[in-house]
């Protein structure tokens, strides 16, 4: 069943939400653009041979989004790597002229600290976005911006300016005018418009999890939404809510996962507005034939006032994050499970 087109009457107070703080957070991130451009200018003048977005866990999800965003738009040598894989396998394309773009909330994640040390041994440079001042990684970065939240937005700002420098983003100024004028309010509005739906979705999912604790919830997505689904399933539902999940790309759905879907299988499909939307549309057309327990979240249902249709696909993953912010708030409530607690993560040596 799809609920996204059936918004209910809004609650007067949204759980764990402040419009003022949400707008300010996005606006603060957008105001980093001059600093990002200055750093990219320096990288550009250094004759780099590759830009590598490298992360682990949730930051790897954001890196995947940045890479797929660039892949169909730019001739620049842009790659994505998982930090743990890079530490064991390496990548011969990463040289002393390469640059790693990373992000970390804590600034001390073990794999990321080891990664930066490895990169410096190779001779490459590191451009870091760190949320926590004075953390380990802030003292190890060649280029550093310390600012909280909005990791995906910051990564895409790097991508956009790289493409502009490479002559691949002619309307860069107009694009940024729209984003800086309208995006903060548009994302806040997306949270508010999805709140009643998210509350009902979370209630239904919490009830299902309580009665079927061993059944994984399947998240399906493609393009930049795949990183959103990957992060939602692993970082939020598994790590923070202790719910079993599996994330599958739309393009791989018909080569395995479709055979394990039945009437009661819980499925959520993330639909964005980038060039891979047709892959999600194919899954959306199939699901009603075999499943009665699916949900489709489509960013096209949100107005995003002031943002041109041509630009919507570049921010649809941020819209999905806005919706999932509301879902997380109510999943926490209905499961009576604070998002901040962990059983194992950083609780012991492993």
Secondary structure, 3 states (H helix, E strand, C coil): CCCCCCCCCCCCCCCCCCHHHHHHHHHHHHCCHHHHHHHHHHHHHCCCCEEEEEECCHHHHHHHHHHHHHHCCCCCCEEEEEHHHHHHCCCCCCCCCEEEEEEECCCCCHHHHHHHHHHHHHCCEEEEEECCCCCHHHHCCCEEEECCCCHHHHHHHHHHHHHHHCCCCCCHHHHHHHHHHHHHHHHHHHHHHHHHHHHHHHHHHHHHHHHCCCCCEEEEECCHHHHHHHHHHHHHHHCCCCCCEEEEEHHHHCCCHHHHCCCCCCEEEEECCCCCHHHHHHHHHHHHHHCCCEEEEEHHHCCCCCCCHHHHHHHHHHHHHHHHHHHHHHHHHHHCCCCCCCCCCCCCCC
